[in-house]
Amino acid sequence: MLKLSTLDPKLRERIQHQIDQEDSMNNAVPIQAIPSILLPTPPKRLRQTNKPLMNKLEAEFYGRIKDAYPNYPPIRIQAKTYRLANGLRYTPDFTASSWPGDGGPAQETAWEVKGPWIDGDSFPKLKMAASVWPEVRWLLVWKDSTGQWNEQRILP
C-alpha cells in the first residue's frame, strides 16, 4: 500500500487539499478524487503461455488446407481437448465440427500434424483418442522427405 507521505510534495499537497474539501462536505471521498496510484492494485492474474499455437509445419498445413477448402466449416487451432481417461487428456492440432469425408457424411474431424519425429506419448494418445471417441474422424498428417503431404486415418 502506498502512503501519502511517500509521494511527491506537490502531488501530496493536491491530494490532501481534495481530501480536505471532500471531507468537509460529507466525510466521503469519491473514488474519482483518489489518484489511481493510491487505489489498491488488483492481484496479478496468472499468465497463459505466450508461445505460438503452431509450429512451422502445422502453420504450413493449416494454410494449405484453409486455401484448398475455403467454403468448408472453419478449422479451429488446438481448440478442443478430449478426455481420454481419468486425468489423461488429448488436444489435437486442428479440429472441425463438420468436415466432409471421403464419400461419407460430414462428421467431426481432428488432425494431428507430425514431422519426421514423434515424441513419447503423442502417438499412443492419438490411438487411444480414436478408440474412446469413435464418432470423431482422427487423421494423422505428415510431410515426407519429398515435400508431399500424407494423411492416414486412425481407426478405433
N, C-alpha and C positions, 0 to 999 in steps of 0.2 A: 504494500500500500504506500502510495506517495504522500508525504507530509507537506503541508503548506509551507513549513519553514525551510524546506529544501529547494523551493522554487526561486527563480529569478526575482529580485526585489520588486521590479516594476509589475511583473505578472502577479506576484503575491499581493501587491497593493490593490491592483484592479479587481482581483477575485475577492479580496476581503471587503472592498467597497460594495461590490454586488451582493455579497452575503449580508452585509450590514443593512443595505437598503431593503432587501427581501425580508430579512429578519425583523426589521422594524414594522413592516407591513402586516405580516401574518405568520411569522415564525416558520415559514416554509420556503425552501429554495427550489425553484423549478429545475428540472433536470437540464433544460436548455442553458441555464445560467452557469452550470458547472462545466468547466473545460473537460474535454474527453480524457485528458491525461490524469485527472483526479478520479474518474469513474473506475470501479473495479474491472479488471480485464477478465474476459471470459476464459474458462480453462482451454488449454490448447487441445485441438482436435487431433485425432490420430490421422497421420498422412497415409494415403494409399501409395502404392509403389508408383514411381514416375517413369519406370522403364516402358518402352513401347510395347503395344499389344502384339505386334507381329514382327517376326524376323524377316530377313530379305527374301527367303524362299516363300514364306507364307504371303508376304506382300505381292510377290510376283504371281503366285497362284490366284490370289484374290483379284488382282487386276485383270488377269486372263479370263476368269470365269465371269466376272462382272461385265466385261466388254463383250464376251461371247453370248451372254444371255441377258440383254438389257430389259426385256419385258417380263422376266421371271420375278417371283417374290424376292424381297430383299434378303441378302445373306448377312447374318449377324456374326460379328467377330468375338469369339470367346464369351458369348452372352449367356449360355446355358451350362449349368453344372448338373450332371446326372448323379444321383445317389446310387451307388452300386451295392454297398453293404454297410454295416454299422461302422461309421467313421470313414468309409472309403468313398471318395468322390472322383468324378472324372469330368474334365472340361475339354471338349473338342475344340479345335482351332476355329471352325466355322459351323454354323447351323442355319437351316432354312426350315420354316414351319411347313411349307407345302412346296415340294420340288418334284417336277415330273420325272418319272423313272423311265427305264428302257422298256417302252411298250406297256407299262403298267400304270396304275393310278398314281396321282401325286401323293407323296407322303413326306413326313418329317425326315430330313436328311442331315447327317453330321459328317463333316470332312475332317480328317486328321492328315496334316501335311508333314512329311518326313523327308529328311535329307538322306545321305548315304549312311548315317548312323542312327541308331535307336537307343535311347537311354534305358536304364534299368527297368522301370515299371510301366512305361507307356504302352508297350505292345500288349502285355498281359491285361492291363486295364481296358484297352480297346476291345480285346476279345471278350472280357467279362461284361463290358457295356453292351456288346452285341447280344449276349445271351440274356442279360437282365432286362434289356429294353428291345425286344424283337420287333416292336412296331416302328422303330426308327431304322432308316437305311444308313448303315455305317460304311463310310468309304475311306480307305487308306490311299493317299495320293503321294506320289514321289516323282522326282525328276531324275532320269537316268543320265549316264555319262555323255550321251549324245544330245542332251537338251530336250528330249522328248518327255512329255508328261504321261505318267501311267497311273491308272486308277484300278483299285481292287476292292470289291465288295467284301466286307467281313460278315460272314454268315453266323447266325446264332448257334 
